[in-house]
Amino acid sequence: MPDWSKLQSDLLGVILSRMDLIEDYLNFSSVCKSWHSVAKEHRFISNLPRAPWLMLAEEDDGDEDDNTCRKFYSFYNDMIFKKRIPEAHGKGCMESMGWLITVGKEDGEISLLHPFSGVQIQLPHQNTTSLYEFNRTRFPWIFIKKAVLSANPSHTPDYVLMVIEGKTERLSFWRPGDLLWTRITKPIHFGYFSDVIYFNGSFYAITYGGCIQVCDFTGPEPASIRIIMQIARCIDCKYYILESLGSLFAVTQSGVGLRYFEDDSERIRLTFIPAIYNHDEVIQCMSGTIFFFVFKIDLDAHIYTPITDLGDRAFFLGANASFSVQASQFPGIKPNHIYFTDNCLGAYLHSERGGGLDMGMFNLADSSFQPHYDGVSLSRVCPPIWVTPTLC
């Protein structure tokens, strides 16, 4: 049998130069130490679009070294990659532009972490946010609900990190060099923020009441947030806002919250931890997405239009995710579908096994669901999240 680890580095470099997919590059670099060292010396360059990956929850099997590994599932070639990320072990994780935003389970420390290059940027502690003692959450790792970058820190030092933070779910931001978080003021009667994205040079946010607002960072000082429009209200819904092929969309997801059993047809049952609710008996509740409603936003006319056909688009929603891809560019991704991960905070915090089961695909054409939770590891700290793969 030939010893593939002893192939000449020049030949390995030729092989690397012919690779266009980041999945192939990472598979190559994980073959052995010699192949990994060659991969580090050859910069990966590809202009091909990249399908999102699903970063699964940690699996704690008792092995202190192995449980620092994260599994990444690629829809492009239906493969699972393992990557040791000790800096993210035991922390809540969010993602933006290929970077993880990690929040410590015990100390609440916040960092920007690139999972593949290992570069880490320490951010101000959550206790530097405005009115922290009033706004702090019961568990430090859920203080940041959403985090969005305006640009990739690997490419420019001129970027902004916007977050939804605290139990009142306000907007705050950080720029490189800042020693604390800066709160964005907003009209108090328009509710808590549900989602925020960066689009066309501005941050767009949507509240749980369906109010869309914009914050512009083009001037020397950030402008106070400005209200654009109000879309249809939905009771007990999660609101998302996202960009797709140059247009802005809003999505409501019903059924995200916890509720009591109604019948045996409910997809997901949860057993609450009695101590948290000061009950001696076991509490049985249920969770599970019921429906998605999609609206196309016209910023010029200040109107919104309900739609049931995304065309060639596929939306990816969930904990800290609201983005889209052009499905025809990626084998395995279906057009006119919404791919979603579990976004029920109560399930993560208070159920015995943790959260992660409410995930799958929703077909807008016939309103059908295809659950996808076989083999998913549950977690009480870090849910499965969508990741845009980058090497730097």
C-alpha positions in Angstrom: 0.0 0.0 0.0 1.4 3.5 -0.9 2.0 6.0 1.9 -0.1 8.9 0.8 1.3 11.1 3.6 4.7 11.1 1.8 3.5 12.6 -1.5 5.7 15.5 -2.6 4.5 18.9 -1.5 4.8 20.2 -5.1 2.4 17.5 -6.3 0.0 18.2 -3.4 0.1 21.9 -4.4 -1.0 21.1 -7.9 -3.9 19.1 -6.5 -4.9 22.0 -4.3 -4.8 24.5 -7.1 -7.5 22.5 -8.9 -10.0 22.7 -6.1 -12.9 25.1 -6.3 -15.0 23.9 -3.3 -14.1 24.8 0.2 -15.5 21.4 1.3 -12.8 19.7 -0.8 -10.1 22.0 0.6 -11.0 21.2 4.2 -11.3 17.4 3.4 -7.8 17.6 1.9 -6.3 19.4 4.9 -7.7 16.9 7.3 -6.1 13.8 5.6 -2.9 13.9 7.7 -0.4 16.4 9.2 1.7 16.7 6.0 -1.3 17.4 3.8 -2.5 19.9 6.4 0.8 21.8 6.4 0.7 22.0 2.6 -2.9 23.3 2.7 -1.9 26.1 5.1 0.8 27.3 2.7 -1.6 27.4 -0.3 -4.2 30.1 -0.1 -7.6 28.8 -1.1 -9.1 31.0 -3.9 -12.5 30.4 -5.5 -15.2 32.6 -7.0 -17.9 30.0 -6.7 -20.8 30.8 -4.4 -20.8 28.9 -1.1 -23.7 27.0 0.3 -24.5 27.5 3.9 -23.4 24.9 6.4 -25.3 23.8 9.5 -23.1 23.9 12.6 -24.5 21.3 15.0 -24.5 21.4 18.8 -21.6 20.0 20.8 -21.7 16.4 21.7 -20.3 15.9 25.2 -19.2 12.3 25.3 -16.9 12.6 28.3 -13.8 13.1 26.3 -12.4 16.5 27.2 -10.5 16.8 23.9 -13.2 15.4 21.6 -16.1 17.4 23.0 -14.4 20.6 21.7 -15.2 19.4 18.2 -18.1 20.9 16.2 -19.8 19.1 13.3 -20.6 21.1 10.2 -23.1 19.7 7.7 -22.8 20.8 4.0 -25.9 20.8 1.9 -23.7 21.0 -1.3 -22.4 17.4 -1.1 -24.3 16.0 1.9 -21.2 15.6 4.0 -20.3 16.2 7.7 -17.0 17.9 8.7 -15.5 17.9 12.2 -13.5 20.8 13.4 -11.9 21.2 16.9 -12.8 24.7 18.2 -11.7 24.8 21.8 -12.3 28.5 22.1 -16.1 28.0 21.5 -16.4 25.0 23.9 -19.4 25.4 26.3 -20.3 28.8 24.9 -23.3 30.2 23.1 -22.5 30.8 19.4 -23.9 33.0 16.7 -22.6 33.6 13.2 -22.1 36.5 10.8 -19.9 36.5 7.6 -18.2 33.3 8.6 -17.3 34.6 12.1 -18.6 33.2 15.3 -19.8 35.5 18.1 -19.3 33.6 21.3 -20.8 34.3 24.7 -19.4 32.6 27.8 -21.8 30.4 29.7 -20.6 31.5 33.1 -18.7 34.7 32.7 -20.6 36.3 29.9 -17.4 37.2 28.0 -18.1 38.1 24.3 -15.6 37.4 21.4 -15.4 37.4 17.7 -13.9 34.0 16.6 -13.1 32.7 13.2 -13.7 28.9 13.4 -11.1 28.0 10.7 -8.3 30.5 11.0 -8.5 30.6 14.8 -8.3 34.4 14.9 -10.1 35.8 18.0 -11.1 39.4 18.8 -12.1 40.2 22.3 -15.2 42.4 22.6 -16.3 44.6 25.6 -18.1 42.6 28.3 -21.9 42.6 28.3 -21.8 44.6 31.5 -20.7 47.6 29.5 -24.1 47.9 27.8 -26.5 50.6 28.8 -28.5 49.9 32.0 -27.0 46.5 32.3 -28.2 45.7 35.8 -31.8 46.3 34.7 -31.4 44.6 31.4 -29.3 41.6 32.2 -30.6 38.1 31.5 -30.9 35.2 33.9 -28.3 33.3 32.0 -25.3 35.2 30.7 -25.0 33.2 27.4 -28.5 34.4 26.2 -27.7 38.1 26.7 -26.9 38.5 23.0 -29.9 37.4 20.8 -28.6 38.3 17.4 -25.2 39.6 16.1 -24.6 41.1 12.6 -21.4 42.4 11.0 -21.4 45.2 8.4 -18.1 43.8 6.9 -15.7 40.9 7.3 -13.1 41.8 10.0 -10.5 39.8 7.9 -10.9 42.2 5.0 -11.2 45.6 6.7 -10.8 47.3 10.1 -13.7 49.6 9.2 -16.7 47.5 10.4 -19.6 47.6 12.8 -21.0 44.8 14.9 -24.7 45.3 15.7 -26.4 43.1 18.4 -29.8 42.6 19.9 -29.1 42.4 23.6 -30.6 42.0 27.0 -34.0 41.0 28.3 -35.6 44.1 26.7 -33.9 43.1 23.4 -32.5 46.5 22.4 -30.0 47.4 19.6 -26.4 48.1 20.6 -23.3 48.3 18.5 -19.5 48.1 18.8 -16.7 49.4 16.5 -13.0 48.4 16.7 -11.4 50.4 19.4 -14.6 51.0 21.4 -14.3 50.1 25.1 -18.0 49.6 25.6 -21.3 49.0 23.7 -23.3 51.9 22.4 -27.1 51.7 22.7 -29.3 52.8 19.7 -32.2 54.9 20.9 -35.6 53.9 19.6 -39.3 54.8 20.1 -40.2 52.8 23.2 -43.8 52.1 22.0 -42.6 50.0 19.1 -41.6 46.9 21.1 -38.7 44.6 21.4 -36.4 43.8 18.4 -36.8 40.4 16.9 -34.2 40.6 14.0 -31.6 42.8 12.4 -29.6 42.7 9.2 -27.1 44.8 7.2 -28.4 45.8 3.8 -27.3 48.5 1.3 -25.1 50.3 3.8 -27.6 50.4 6.7 -28.9 48.2 9.5 -32.5 47.2 9.1 -34.4 45.8 12.1 -37.8 44.4 12.8 -39.7 44.3 16.1 -41.9 41.5 17.5 -44.8 43.8 16.5 -43.7 43.9 12.9 -42.3 47.4 12.9 -39.4 47.8 10.4 -36.8 50.4 11.3 -33.5 51.5 9.8 -30.2 52.9 11.3 -27.7 54.7 9.1 -24.0 54.7 9.9 -22.8 56.9 7.0 -22.3 60.0 9.1 -19.7 60.7 11.9 -22.3 59.8 14.5 -24.9 57.0 14.2 -28.4 58.4 13.5 -31.2 57.5 15.8 -33.3 54.7 14.4 -36.0 55.7 11.9 -39.3 53.9 11.4 -40.1 52.8 7.9 -43.3 50.8 8.0 -45.5 48.4 9.9 -46.3 45.0 8.5 -49.1 42.6 9.4 -49.1 41.7 13.1 -48.9 38.0 14.1 -49.6 36.8 17.6 -46.9 34.6 19.2 -44.7 34.8 16.1 -41.0 35.3 15.5 -40.2 38.0 12.9 -37.2 37.8 10.5 -35.9 40.4 8.0 -33.5 39.4 5.2 -32.1 40.4 1.8 -32.5 38.2 -1.3 -31.2 39.0 -4.8 -31.3 42.8 -4.0 -34.8 42.8 -2.4 -35.8 43.0 1.2 -38.2 40.5 2.8 -39.9 40.0 6.1 -40.9 36.5 7.4 -43.1 35.6 10.4 -42.8 32.1 11.9 -45.7 31.0 14.0 -45.5 28.3 16.7 -42.0 29.1 18.0 -43.1 29.6 21.6 -44.0 27.0 24.2 -47.6 25.8 24.7 -49.5 23.1 26.4 -50.4 19.8 24.6 -53.5 20.0 22.4 -53.5 16.5 20.9 -51.2 13.7 20.1 -50.3 15.0 16.6 -47.9 17.6 17.9 -44.5 17.0 16.5 -42.3 18.0 19.4 -42.8 17.3 23.1 -40.7 18.8 25.9 -40.3 17.9 29.5 -39.5 20.9 31.7 -37.0 20.9 34.5 -39.2 21.0 37.6 -36.7 23.0 39.7 -36.8 26.0 37.4 -40.6 26.4 37.8 -40.7 25.5 41.4 -43.0 22.6 40.8 -42.7 19.1 42.2 -44.5 17.5 39.2 -43.0 17.1 35.8 -44.4 19.7 33.4 -45.2 18.6 29.8 -45.3 21.2 27.1 -44.8 21.3 23.3 -43.1 23.3 20.7 -42.9 23.3 16.9 -43.3 25.6 13.9 -46.8 25.8 12.5 -46.5 28.1 9.5 -44.4 30.7 7.7 -45.7 33.9 6.2 -43.5 35.9 3.7 -43.7 39.5 2.8 -41.8 41.4 0.1 -40.8 44.9 1.2 -40.8 47.9 -1.1 -38.7 50.5 0.6 -39.4 53.3 -2.0 -43.2 52.9 -1.9 -43.2 52.0 1.9 -45.5 49.0 1.2 -45.3 45.3 1.8 -46.8 42.4 -0.3 -47.6 38.9 0.9 -46.1 36.3 -1.4 -46.2 32.5 -1.7 -43.6 32.0 -4.4 -39.9 32.7 -3.8 -38.9 31.6 -7.3 -35.3 30.4 -7.3 -34.7 31.6 -3.8 -34.3 29.5 -0.7 -34.4 31.2 2.8 -32.4 30.1 5.8 -33.8 31.1 9.1 -33.2 30.2 12.8 -31.2 31.2 15.8 -29.2 34.2 14.6 -29.9 33.4 10.9 -31.9 35.3 8.3 -30.4 35.1 4.8 -31.1 33.5 1.4 -29.3 31.8 -1.5 -30.1 31.2 -5.2 -31.1 27.6 -5.1 -30.1 26.8 -8.7 -26.5 27.4 -7.8 -26.4 24.6 -5.3 -27.3 21.0 -5.8 -29.3 19.7 -2.9 -30.9 23.0 -2.0 -34.6 23.3 -3.1 -36.1 26.5 -4.5 -39.2 28.1 -2.8 -38.3 26.5 0.5 -37.5 27.8 3.9 -34.8 26.0 5.8 -35.1 26.6 9.5 -33.4 25.7 12.8 -34.9 25.6 16.3 -35.4 29.1 17.6 -37.5 28.3 20.7 -35.4 29.8 23.6 -37.6 28.2 26.2 -36.8 24.7 24.9 -33.0 25.3 25.2 -33.2 26.8 28.7 -35.8 24.8 30.5 -36.4 21.4 29.0 -34.5 18.4 30.3 -32.8 17.5 27.0 -32.4 21.0 25.7 -33.5 22.4 22.3 -32.8 21.6 18.6 -35.6 19.5 17.4 -37.7 22.1 15.7 -35.8 22.2 12.4 -36.4 21.2 8.8 -37.8 22.5 5.6 -41.0 24.4 4.8 -42.4 24.3 1.2 -44.2 27.5 0.4 -45.9 26.0 -2.6 -48.0 23.5 -0.6 -47.3 24.6 3.0 -45.8 21.2 3.8 -43.1 20.5 6.3 -40.2 18.1 6.1 -38.7 17.7 9.6 -34.9 17.2 9.8 -33.9 16.3 13.3 -32.7 12.7 13.1 -29.4 12.5 14.8 -29.3 16.1 15.9 -27.6 16.7 19.2 -29.7 18.7 21.7 -28.2 21.5 23.7 -29.1 23.9 26.5 -26.4 26.4 25.6 -25.8 26.5 21.8 -28.4 25.6 19.2 -27.6 24.4 15.7 -26.8 27.5 13.6 -26.3 28.3 10.0 -22.7 29.2 9.0 -21.4 30.8 5.8 -18.0 29.0 5.3 -14.9 31.2 4.9 -11.3 30.4 5.6 -10.4 33.9 6.7 
